[in-house]
């Protein structure tokens, strides 16, 4: 009987080559795992939040330290006397201001490859330098922060609180309670 003895390093190298060869042959036959195709370049991923859900009047305030979030939300609620309006855009986006711009413009909601949602110009990929990341949105409170760290350092994290009895479009309001006579 013939026994082949290999050095430990050579045995590992041989085993690795055999495994790789097996994987390569299986992939070429089509039995390997299928990878989902990425969207075409320039085609943004859809956001998980529909643009129409953001349309409305909001009180707006901002904070720089996470400890100030609750206080800032209360301050934003108090700004409803002079609300920030998020309008519906003609191309399916929302009308909002870009950083350092006096005129509002249409911005699109975009899904990022990281699973996050962004608001920004349609001609830029998600998480672009002019985008805002949607930190959270529950239908009433929208929290965003700018992707560009320099801009974010100036503006902080924005808290938008929906004014009055407005709710997310499409969601029913509870009927008012009537007092018993």
Beta strands, then each sheet from edge to edge (+ up, - down):
strand 1: 56-63
strand 2: 84-88
strand 3: 94-96
strand 4: 105-111
strand 5: 117-120
strand 6: 132-137
strand 7: 141-146
strand 8: 157-162
sheet 1: 1+ 2- 3+ 4- 5+ 6- 7+ 8- 1+
end
